[in-house]
Amino acid sequence: MNGVIRDVIPLLRSELQRHRVAAQVDLAELLPPVLADRVQLQQVIINLVMNAVEAMGSIDDRPRQLVIRSRGAADEVIVTVRDAGVGIEPSAVDQLFSPFFTTKPGGMGMGLSISRSIIEAHGGRFWATPNADHGASFHFTLPALR
């Protein structure tokens, strides 16, 4: 999983710089391997990062900070993408992953729905939480190979 994350960072670097977003990558050492389609996982991470960048687009009163974190737990790997953006309305949390639901002007409402489908097709879970301070965190798990 860490290799997938490391692969997408260079692809996103110019977009992060253009939007003045500082990215921090916090990867756990010695994660167990997962069995998943590498390109599909890259799509999920790219979608989450681009959503985070857009969520921070109007933020001028605090740093535009993005954190991509991996952790191992029991029999799974957990990935979190955390932003310091506008956050999630509590009333929208349940709808975020519905096809065609969007909170962005001009958004299609497909990215999170497709990302959740990819993760669930690989035996994982996908969810979002509002951050205590600012922004939101999107999390997914994938089962670890035994």
C-alpha positions in Angstrom: 0.0 0.0 0.0 2.8 2.4 0.8 4.3 1.9 -2.6 1.0 2.9 -4.2 0.9 6.0 -2.1 4.5 6.8 -3.0 3.7 6.3 -6.7 0.9 8.9 -6.8 2.7 11.7 -4.9 4.9 12.8 -7.8 1.8 12.7 -10.1 0.0 15.2 -7.8 3.0 17.4 -6.9 2.3 20.1 -9.5 -1.4 20.3 -8.6 -0.5 20.6 -4.9 2.0 23.3 -5.6 -0.4 25.2 -7.8 -3.0 25.3 -5.1 -0.4 26.0 -2.3 -1.2 22.8 -0.5 1.5 21.3 1.8 1.4 17.5 1.8 2.6 15.4 4.6 3.0 11.7 4.0 3.0 9.6 7.2 3.5 5.9 6.2 3.7 3.1 8.8 6.7 0.9 8.5 6.3 -2.8 7.8 2.7 -2.7 6.6 1.4 -6.1 5.6 0.7 -6.5 1.9 -2.7 -6.2 0.4 -4.1 -8.0 -2.6 -5.6 -5.3 -4.8 -5.5 -3.7 -8.3 -2.7 -1.2 -8.1 -4.1 1.2 -10.7 -7.5 1.2 -9.0 -6.0 2.0 -5.7 -4.0 4.8 -7.3 -7.3 6.2 -8.7 -8.9 6.1 -5.2 -5.9 8.0 -3.7 -5.8 10.6 -6.5 -9.5 11.2 -6.2 -9.2 11.7 -2.4 -6.3 14.1 -2.8 -7.9 16.1 -5.5 -11.1 16.4 -3.5 -9.0 17.6 -0.5 -7.3 20.1 -2.7 -10.6 21.5 -3.9 -12.0 21.5 -0.3 -9.1 23.8 0.7 -9.4 26.1 -2.4 -11.2 28.9 -0.5 -9.2 28.6 2.7 -7.0 31.6 3.4 -7.0 31.9 7.2 -5.0 28.7 7.9 -2.4 26.5 6.2 -3.7 24.3 3.4 -2.4 21.0 4.9 -3.0 17.6 3.5 -2.0 14.4 5.3 -1.9 11.0 3.8 -1.4 8.3 6.4 -1.1 4.5 6.4 -1.4 2.2 9.4 -1.6 -1.5 10.0 -4.2 -2.9 12.4 -4.9 -6.6 13.2 -5.7 -8.0 9.8 -6.1 -4.9 7.7 -4.3 -1.8 6.4 -5.9 1.6 7.0 -5.3 4.7 4.8 -6.5 8.2 5.7 -6.5 11.3 3.7 -7.0 14.4 5.9 -7.5 17.9 4.8 -7.9 21.3 6.4 -10.7 22.4 4.1 -14.3 23.5 4.6 -15.3 20.2 6.2 -18.4 18.1 5.8 -21.9 19.2 6.8 -23.1 16.6 9.2 -26.3 16.2 7.2 -24.3 15.3 4.1 -22.1 12.6 5.6 -24.5 9.8 4.7 -25.0 11.0 1.2 -21.4 11.6 0.3 -21.0 8.2 -1.3 -24.2 8.2 -3.3 -23.9 8.4 -7.0 -24.5 11.9 -8.4 -24.4 13.6 -5.0 -22.0 16.4 -4.9 -21.2 19.4 -2.7 -19.0 21.0 -5.4 -20.2 23.5 -8.0 -19.8 21.7 -11.3 -19.1 18.4 -9.6 -20.5 15.1 -11.1 -20.8 13.3 -7.8 -19.2 10.1 -9.1 -15.7 10.1 -7.5 -16.5 9.0 -4.0 -19.1 6.6 -5.2 -16.6 4.9 -7.6 -13.9 5.0 -4.9 -16.1 3.3 -2.4 -17.0 0.7 -5.0 -13.4 0.0 -5.7 -12.5 -0.4 -2.0 -15.5 -2.6 -1.3 -14.8 -4.8 -4.3 -11.4 -5.5 -2.7 -13.0 -6.5 0.6 -12.5 -3.2 2.3 -14.5 -0.4 3.9 -14.6 3.3 3.0 -16.0 6.2 5.2 -15.6 9.9 6.0 -15.4 11.8 9.3 -15.4 15.5 10.1 -12.2 16.6 11.8 -12.4 18.1 15.2 -10.7 21.4 14.1 -11.1 22.0 10.4 -11.7 19.9 7.3 -12.5 16.2 6.8 -10.8 12.8 6.8 -11.5 10.0 4.4 -10.5 6.5 5.4 -10.4 3.2 3.8 -9.3 -0.3 4.9 -8.2 -3.2 2.9 -7.7 -6.7 4.2 -4.1 -7.7 4.8 -2.7 -10.8 3.1 -2.1 -13.6 5.5 
